[in-house]
Amino acid sequence: MAKASIQAVAAEAGVSASTVSRTFAKPDLVLPETRDRVLAAAQKLDFQVSRSAAALKSGQSFRIAFLHADTIDVWFNVNVYRGLDSVFHPAGYDISVYSMSNAQDRHRFFTDLPVRRNADAVIVCSFDIDPDEVSRLKDMNVPLIGINTPSIAGLDGAVCIDDLQGMHMALEHLTSLGHRRIAYVYTTSDDAARLRFSAENRLQGLLLAAKAHPDVTIEQIRCSGHEDPTSTALAQLTTMTPAPTAVCFQTDELALPVLYRLPQYGLQVPRDLSVIGFDDIPFASKMGLTTLRQRPQDLGAIAARKAIEAMGGPLPEPRFETVRAQLMLRDTTAIAA
């Protein structure tokens, strides 16, 4: 059966051929309802976007899709990007960046990609995927590689920081200092359409590690997306009875504002309260924060090498790698009073 033409897609969608072309070349310039109509028509007719002669000859677009949550300029994402670019750029690949706000954004991307066919590999950073949404990538031979994803289901390969091992190290460090009442501060959302993030596994890691210490109590401080996490954490940390002697934070970005404001409540760190974070962002060392270090630039480079290998054939083992976190001992943890 002959491939559908751009004119056939235009007729099916009830738009002009130039609108179809613009939908694929510059989708941001097309109204969302028009764009959805064109993409639906293209998918129905199995229309494929024409590529350049060089791309047609090689069968590649020489483009990598990088999917991330939050903004690209946050510490983790920008360093992952640097790691990806350090491998992809010398190999002749460009990186297209896609920001995912929720599960609908993710679904839309994986629905559109088989129509546009404008990526040779997809990198998913930090959030979950739906195996059903990505099933068509198998038919396209487009590998899907994860970085710090909550699960490896549906992925061709992945590299992830070992959140469970990291939180085990954090707990063992605190218990070795005599801490038995430990709080854990984390963020989550009540939105059913939210993305699920790998950092959410850290609570599970802490609770699993605590099972080896029956005398240790873990108090959870949950901060929803509708409130200021710093104020929530401070309000609970300063009113708990009995008071915790140590607190673990899901991320350094949660820990540092609380660390800065604790003296306003008459609490001295680490005399009254030991504090430990996760990530080792640049400000952590400047503030003397004890934390678990991960290196997102290294994770990006490993993921890029996996993607390039996967584009050439089945990935060799280990397809899924975990990287150990490193405990950075600084000024915010001490022997329990």
ABEGO torsion letter per residue (X at the ends): XBBBBAAAAAAAAGBBAAAAAAAAABAAABBAAAAAAAAAAAAAAGBBBBBBAAAAAAGBAGBBBBBBBEBAABAAAAAAAAAAAAAAAAAGBBBBBBBBABAAAAAAAAAAAAAAGABABBBBBGBBBBAAAAAAAAAAGBBBBBBGBABABGBABBBBBBAAAAAAAAAAAAAAAGBABBBBBBBBBABAABBBBAAAAAAAAAAAAAAABAABBBBBBBBBAABBAAAAAAAAAAABOBBBABBBBABAAAAAAAAAAAAAAGBBOAAABBBBBBGGBAAAAAAGBBBBBBBAAAAAAAAAAAAAAAAAEBBBOBABBBBBBBBBBBAABBBBX
